[in-house]
Amino acid sequence: MTTRAERLDKAAARAKAALDVQRKALAQIQAAQHDEERKALTKRRLLVGTMADAAGLLALSDSDLAALFALVASIAQAAHPLAVVDAVADALLQDAGDQPPGSLHGCASPAESVSTAC
């Protein structure tokens, strides 16, 4: 015949064993979740890199590309990033509309048969 203390000890041992099984199951689930998150991030990085390549951005120097991405990152922090981009694009198009065709800011009009650096 077992005493109450022995029964409680056996119950505690069973509970600990069940808890260990649950901890191992949780660890496996968390590892699988982490693996899925890593796969999704890798897929996203590949997509963004492909889009940057298709846009011709890979032709930029590393420092120019870093500056461009820093600018994009600051715009992305805005409450409405696409609205910011639209406003900047509209302003640039208006500025370009104010210039005579073929003229750029800071470039003089070329004299007859004179080559310019712009």
Contact map, one row per residue, 1 for C-alpha under 8 A:
1110000000000000000000000000000000000000000000000000000000000000000000000000000000000000000000000000000000000000000000
1111011000000000000000000000000000000000000000000000000000000000000000000000000000000000000000000000000000000000000000
1111111000000000000000000000000000000000000000000000000000000000000000000000000000000000000000000000000000000000000000
0111111100000000000000000000000000000000000000000000000000000000000000000000000000000000000000000000000000000000000000
0011111110000000000000000000000000000000000000000000000000000000000000000000000000000000000000000000000000000000000000
0111111111000000000000000000000000000000000000000000000000000000000000000000000000000000000000000000000000000000000000
0111111111100000000000000000000000000000000000000000000000000000000000000000000000000000000000000000000000000000000000
0001111111110000000000000000000000000000000000000000000000000000000000000000000000000000000000000000000000000000000000
0000111111111000000000000000000000000000000000000000000000000000000000000000000000000000000000000000000000000000000000
0000011111111100000000000000000000000000000000000000000000000000000000000000000000000000000000000000000000000000000000
0000001111111110000000000000000000000000000000000000000000000000000000000000000000000000000000000000000000000000000000
0000000111111111000000000000000000000000000000000000000000000000000000000000000000000000000000000000000000000000000000
0000000011111111100000000000000000000000000000000000000000000000000000000000000000000000000000000000000000000000000000
0000000001111111110000000000000000000000000000000000000000000000000000000000000000000000000000000000000000000000000000
0000000000111111111000000000000000000000000000000000000000000000000000000000000000000000000000000000000000000000000000
0000000000011111111100000000000000000000000000000000000000000000000000000000000000000000000000000000000000000000000000
0000000000001111111110000000000000000000000000000000000000000000000000000000000000000000000000000000000000000000000000
0000000000000111111111000000000000000000000000000000000000000000000000000000000000000000000000000000000000000000000000
0000000000000011111111100000000000000000000000000000000000000000000000000000000000000000000000000000000000000000000000
0000000000000001111111110000000000000000000000000000000000000000000000000000000000000000000000000000000000000000000000
0000000000000000111111111000000000000000000000000000000000000000000000000000000000000000000000000000000000000000000000
0000000000000000011111111100000000000000000000000000000000000000000000000000000000000000000000000000000000000000000000
0000000000000000001111111110000000000000000000000000000000000000000000000000000000000000000000000000000000000000000000
0000000000000000000111111111000000000000000000000000000000000000000000000000000000000000000000000000000000000000000000
0000000000000000000011111111100000000000000000000000000000000000000000000000000000000000000000000000000000000000000000
0000000000000000000001111111110000000000000000000000000000000000000000000000000000000000000000000000000000000000000000
0000000000000000000000111111111000000000000000000000000000000000000000000000000000000000000000000000000000000000000000
0000000000000000000000011111111100000000000000000000000000000000000000000000000000000000000000000000000000000000000000
0000000000000000000000001111111110000000000000000000000000000000000000000000000000000000000000000000000000000000000000
0000000000000000000000000111111111000000000000000000000000000000000000000000000000000000000000000000000000000000000000
0000000000000000000000000011111111100000000000000000000000000000000000000000000000000000000000000000000000000000000000
0000000000000000000000000001111111110000000000000000000000000000000000000000000000000000000000000000000000000000000000
0000000000000000000000000000111111111000000000000000000000000000000000000000000000000000000000000000000000000000000000
0000000000000000000000000000011111111100000000000000000000000000000000000000000000000000000000000000000000000000000000
0000000000000000000000000000001111111110000000000000000000000000000000000000000000000000000000000000000000000000000000
0000000000000000000000000000000111111111000000000000000000000000000000000000000000000000000000000000000000000000000000
0000000000000000000000000000000011111111100000000000000000000000000000000000000000000000000000000000000000000000000000
0000000000000000000000000000000001111111110000000000000000000000000000000000000000000000000000000000000000000000000000
0000000000000000000000000000000000111111111000000000000000000000000000000000000000000000000000000000000000000000000000
0000000000000000000000000000000000011111111100000000000000000000000000000000000000000000000000000000000000000000000000
0000000000000000000000000000000000001111111110000000000000000000000000000000000000000000000000000000000000000000000000
0000000000000000000000000000000000000111111111000000000000000000000000000000000000000000000000000000000000000000000000
0000000000000000000000000000000000000011111111100000000000000000000000000000000000000000000000000000000000000000000000
0000000000000000000000000000000000000001111111110000000000000000000000000000000000000000000000000000000000000000000000
0000000000000000000000000000000000000000111111111000000000000000000000000000000000000000000000000000000000000000000000
0000000000000000000000000000000000000000011111111100000000000000000000000000000000000000000000000000000000000000000000
0000000000000000000000000000000000000000001111111110000000000000000000000000000000000000000000000000000000000000000000
0000000000000000000000000000000000000000000111111111000000000000000000000000000000000000000000000000000000000000000000
0000000000000000000000000000000000000000000011111111100000000000000000000000000000000000000000000000000000000000000000
0000000000000000000000000000000000000000000001111111110000000000000000000000000000000000000000000000000000000000000000
0000000000000000000000000000000000000000000000111111111000000000000000000000000000000000000000000000000000000000000000
0000000000000000000000000000000000000000000000011111111111000000000000000000000000000000000000000000000000000000000000
0000000000000000000000000000000000000000000000001111111111000000000000000000000000000000000000000000000000000000000000
0000000000000000000000000000000000000000000000000111111110000000000000000000000000000000000000000000000000000000000000
0000000000000000000000000000000000000000000000000011111110000000000000000000000000000000000000000000000000000000000000
0000000000000000000000000000000000000000000000000001111111110000000000000000000000000000000000000000000000000000000000
0000000000000000000000000000000000000000000000000001111111110000100000000000000000000000000000000000000000000000000000
0000000000000000000000000000000000000000000000000001100111111000100000000000000000000000000000000000000000000000000000
0000000000000000000000000000000000000000000000000000000111111000000000000000000000000000000000000000000000000000000000
0000000000000000000000000000000000000000000000000000000111111101100000000000000000000000000000000000000000000000000000
0000000000000000000000000000000000000000000000000000000001111111100000000000000000000000000000000000000000000000000000
0000000000000000000000000000000000000000000000000000000000011111110000000000000000000000000000000000000000000000000000
0000000000000000000000000000000000000000000000000000000000001111111000000000000000000000000000000000000000000000000000
0000000000000000000000000000000000000000000000000000000000011111111100000000000000000000000000000000000000000000000000
0000000000000000000000000000000000000000000000000000000011011111111110000000000000000000000000000000000000000000000000
0000000000000000000000000000000000000000000000000000000000000111111111000000000000000000000000000000000000000000000000
0000000000000000000000000000000000000000000000000000000000000011111111100000000000000000000000000000000000000000000000
0000000000000000000000000000000000000000000000000000000000000001111111110000000000000000000000000000000000000000000000
0000000000000000000000000000000000000000000000000000000000000000111111111000000000000000000000000000000000000000000000
0000000000000000000000000000000000000000000000000000000000000000011111111100000000000000000000000000000000000000000000
0000000000000000000000000000000000000000000000000000000000000000001111111110000000000000000000000000000000000000000000
0000000000000000000000000000000000000000000000000000000000000000000111111111000000000000000000000000000000000000000000
0000000000000000000000000000000000000000000000000000000000000000000011111111100000000000000000000000000000000000000000
0000000000000000000000000000000000000000000000000000000000000000000001111111110000000000000000000000000000000000000000
0000000000000000000000000000000000000000000000000000000000000000000000111111110010011000000000000000000000000000000000
0000000000000000000000000000000000000000000000000000000000000000000000011111110010000000000000000000000000000000000000
0000000000000000000000000000000000000000000000000000000000000000000000001111111010000000000000000000000000000000000000
0000000000000000000000000000000000000000000000000000000000000000000000000111111110010000000000000000000000000000000000
0000000000000000000000000000000000000000000000000000000000000000000000000000111110000000000000000000000000000000000000
0000000000000000000000000000000000000000000000000000000000000000000000000000011111110000000000000000000000000000000000
0000000000000000000000000000000000000000000000000000000000000000000000000011111111111000000000000000000000000000000000
0000000000000000000000000000000000000000000000000000000000000000000000000000000111111100000000000000000000000000000000
0000000000000000000000000000000000000000000000000000000000000000000000000000000111111110000000000000000000000000000000
0000000000000000000000000000000000000000000000000000000000000000000000000010010111111111000000000000000000000000000000
0000000000000000000000000000000000000000000000000000000000000000000000000010000011111111100000000000000000000000000000
0000000000000000000000000000000000000000000000000000000000000000000000000000000001111111110000000000000000000000000000
0000000000000000000000000000000000000000000000000000000000000000000000000000000000111111111000000000000000000000000000
0000000000000000000000000000000000000000000000000000000000000000000000000000000000011111111100000000000000000000000000
0000000000000000000000000000000000000000000000000000000000000000000000000000000000001111111110000000000000000000000000
0000000000000000000000000000000000000000000000000000000000000000000000000000000000000111111111000000000000000000000000
0000000000000000000000000000000000000000000000000000000000000000000000000000000000000011111111100000000000000000000000
0000000000000000000000000000000000000000000000000000000000000000000000000000000000000001111111110000000000000000000000
0000000000000000000000000000000000000000000000000000000000000000000000000000000000000000111111111000000000000000000000
0000000000000000000000000000000000000000000000000000000000000000000000000000000000000000011111111100000000000000000000
0000000000000000000000000000000000000000000000000000000000000000000000000000000000000000001111111110000000000000000000
0000000000000000000000000000000000000000000000000000000000000000000000000000000000000000000111111110000000000000000000
0000000000000000000000000000000000000000000000000000000000000000000000000000000000000000000011111111000000000000000000
0000000000000000000000000000000000000000000000000000000000000000000000000000000000000000000001111111000000000000000000
0000000000000000000000000000000000000000000000000000000000000000000000000000000000000000000000111111101100000000000000
0000000000000000000000000000000000000000000000000000000000000000000000000000000000000000000000001111111000000000000000
0000000000000000000000000000000000000000000000000000000000000000000000000000000000000000000000000011111000000000000000
0000000000000000000000000000000000000000000000000000000000000000000000000000000000000000000000000001111100000000000000
0000000000000000000000000000000000000000000000000000000000000000000000000000000000000000000000000011111110111000000000
0000000000000000000000000000000000000000000000000000000000000000000000000000000000000000000000000010011111100000000001
0000000000000000000000000000000000000000000000000000000000000000000000000000000000000000000000000000001111100000000000
0000000000000000000000000000000000000000000000000000000000000000000000000000000000000000000000000000000111110000000000
0000000000000000000000000000000000000000000000000000000000000000000000000000000000000000000000000000001111111000000001
0000000000000000000000000000000000000000000000000000000000000000000000000000000000000000000000000000001001111100000000
0000000000000000000000000000000000000000000000000000000000000000000000000000000000000000000000000000001000111110000000
0000000000000000000000000000000000000000000000000000000000000000000000000000000000000000000000000000000000011111111100
0000000000000000000000000000000000000000000000000000000000000000000000000000000000000000000000000000000000001111110000
0000000000000000000000000000000000000000000000000000000000000000000000000000000000000000000000000000000000000111110000
0000000000000000000000000000000000000000000000000000000000000000000000000000000000000000000000000000000000000111111000
0000000000000000000000000000000000000000000000000000000000000000000000000000000000000000000000000000000000000111111100
0000000000000000000000000000000000000000000000000000000000000000000000000000000000000000000000000000000000000100111110
0000000000000000000000000000000000000000000000000000000000000000000000000000000000000000000000000000000000000100011111
0000000000000000000000000000000000000000000000000000000000000000000000000000000000000000000000000000000000000000001111
0000000000000000000000000000000000000000000000000000000000000000000000000000000000000000000000000000000100100000000111
